[in-house]
Amino acid sequence: MAPPSNQDNRPWRPDAAAADIPAALPAATMVAVLPAEWVAPSIARDRVRRWLTAHRWSPAHRQDLVLAISEAVSNSVEHGYGICAGDTISSALTLPSKIIELYGQVITNRDGVRRVEFTIRDYGRWAPSAMLCDRRGHGMTLMRACADEVIIEHSADGTTVVLRSRPLPRPPLWPV
């Protein structure tokens, strides 16, 4: 599959200042537990963007994954827990045990090609949008367009979404 844009073919350059460059690559995994509130997609976007930047993920690939994860987390809030966009924070506060788990893992093949796999998990009951808030319905399409593979599993215990990225070559050596 072709890269999302020619931006992926350019050498990696740090976003912003050199202070953003860690001394070494961060952990190959990330974990976040998010509240089932409408602030969760924003928190997920920020954490994933920072983690992928630290792993030198190309800008176009990073943006695609951040969008896909934001959609998956939004779907957990809305479809998994039935919290409609525009619901006030007080309605979310009545549901303190409702969480969304976000796991990320960098997988590097022997040839140096890297992928990242994200798992988004909620413990709610999936409800189609027609039964909830409105009929927007483009989240799944966006996730499939932004990731190489999307797996969605519904069960009585909740929903799990697995997003696998497009392959990315090994990052260049850290600047000295």
C-alpha positions in Angstrom: 0.0 0.0 0.0 1.3 3.4 -0.9 2.1 5.9 1.9 -0.7 8.4 2.7 1.4 11.3 1.2 4.9 12.1 0.0 5.6 13.5 3.4 6.4 9.9 4.5 9.3 9.8 2.0 11.1 12.7 3.5 13.8 12.3 6.2 12.5 12.5 9.7 12.9 15.9 11.4 11.8 16.6 14.9 8.6 18.5 15.4 9.4 21.8 17.2 12.6 22.2 19.3 15.4 19.8 20.0 14.1 19.7 23.6 11.4 17.4 22.4 13.9 14.7 21.4 14.4 12.1 24.2 17.8 10.9 25.1 16.7 7.4 24.1 13.6 5.8 22.5 10.7 5.6 25.0 9.2 2.4 26.1 7.9 0.2 23.3 4.5 0.1 25.0 2.1 2.8 26.2 -0.9 2.4 28.5 -3.6 4.9 29.2 -6.9 4.5 31.2 -9.4 7.1 30.2 -12.7 8.2 31.7 -15.8 7.5 29.6 -16.3 11.2 29.0 -16.1 13.4 25.9 -12.6 14.7 27.0 -11.2 11.1 26.5 -10.6 11.4 22.7 -8.6 14.6 23.3 -6.5 13.0 26.0 -5.9 10.0 23.8 -4.9 12.1 20.8 -2.4 14.1 22.9 -0.8 11.0 24.5 -0.6 9.0 21.2 0.8 12.0 19.3 3.6 12.5 21.9 4.4 8.8 22.1 4.5 8.3 18.3 6.6 11.5 17.9 9.1 10.2 20.5 9.3 7.0 18.4 9.9 9.0 15.3 6.8 8.1 13.5 6.4 10.0 10.3 4.1 13.0 10.4 1.5 11.6 7.9 1.4 8.2 9.6 1.2 9.8 13.0 -1.7 12.0 12.0 -3.6 9.0 10.5 -3.2 6.9 13.7 -4.1 9.8 16.0 -7.3 10.3 14.0 -8.2 6.5 14.0 -7.6 6.3 17.7 -9.7 9.4 18.4 -12.5 7.8 16.4 -12.2 4.5 18.3 -12.2 6.3 21.7 -15.2 8.5 20.6 -17.1 5.3 19.6 -16.4 3.8 23.0 -17.8 6.9 24.7 -20.9 7.2 22.5 -21.7 3.6 21.5 -20.2 1.6 24.3 -21.4 3.8 27.2 -24.3 5.7 25.5 -22.9 9.1 26.3 -24.1 11.5 23.5 -22.1 14.4 22.2 -23.3 17.4 24.0 -24.1 15.6 27.2 -23.0 17.6 30.2 -20.0 16.6 32.4 -22.4 15.9 35.2 -24.0 13.0 33.3 -20.5 11.5 32.8 -19.7 11.9 36.5 -22.6 9.6 37.4 -20.7 6.8 35.7 -17.4 6.7 37.6 -16.5 3.0 36.9 -16.8 3.4 33.1 -13.4 3.5 31.6 -11.7 3.1 28.2 -8.3 1.4 28.1 -5.8 2.3 25.4 -2.7 0.2 24.8 0.0 0.8 22.2 2.9 -1.4 21.2 5.7 -0.8 18.7 6.5 -4.0 16.8 9.8 -4.1 14.9 10.6 -6.9 12.4 14.0 -8.4 11.9 14.4 -6.2 8.8 13.8 -3.1 10.8 10.3 -2.4 9.5 8.1 -1.1 12.3 4.4 -1.1 12.9 2.4 0.0 15.9 -0.6 -1.8 17.2 -3.2 0.0 19.3 -5.9 -1.7 21.3 -8.9 0.3 22.5 -11.2 -1.5 25.0 -14.4 -0.5 26.7 -16.7 -2.4 29.0 -20.0 -1.1 27.8 -22.8 -2.5 25.7 -22.5 -1.5 22.0 -25.5 0.4 20.7 -25.9 1.6 17.1 -26.0 5.4 16.7 -29.6 5.2 15.5 -30.6 4.2 19.0 -28.5 6.9 20.6 -27.8 10.4 19.5 -27.8 11.0 15.7 -26.8 9.4 12.4 -23.3 10.6 11.8 -21.7 7.1 11.2 -18.3 7.8 9.6 -16.0 6.6 12.4 -15.5 3.1 11.1 -14.8 4.4 7.6 -12.2 6.8 9.0 -10.5 4.1 11.1 -10.3 1.8 8.1 -8.8 4.6 5.9 -6.2 5.6 8.5 -4.9 2.1 9.6 -3.6 -0.8 7.7 -5.9 -3.2 9.6 -8.9 -2.7 11.9 -10.4 -5.5 14.0 -13.5 -4.9 16.0 -14.8 -7.5 18.5 -18.0 -7.1 20.4 -18.8 -9.3 23.4 -21.0 -9.2 26.5 -18.0 -7.7 28.3 -17.5 -4.8 26.0 -15.9 -3.9 22.7 -12.3 -4.2 21.6 -10.8 -2.4 18.6 -7.4 -3.3 17.3 -5.7 -0.8 14.9 -2.5 -1.9 13.1 -0.5 0.8 11.4 1.0 0.7 7.9 4.7 -0.4 7.9 7.3 2.2 8.6 11.1 1.9 8.1 13.4 2.0 11.1 14.1 5.6 12.3 17.5 7.2 11.5 20.0 7.4 14.3 19.3 10.1 17.0 21.1 13.3 16.4 24.3 13.7 18.4 
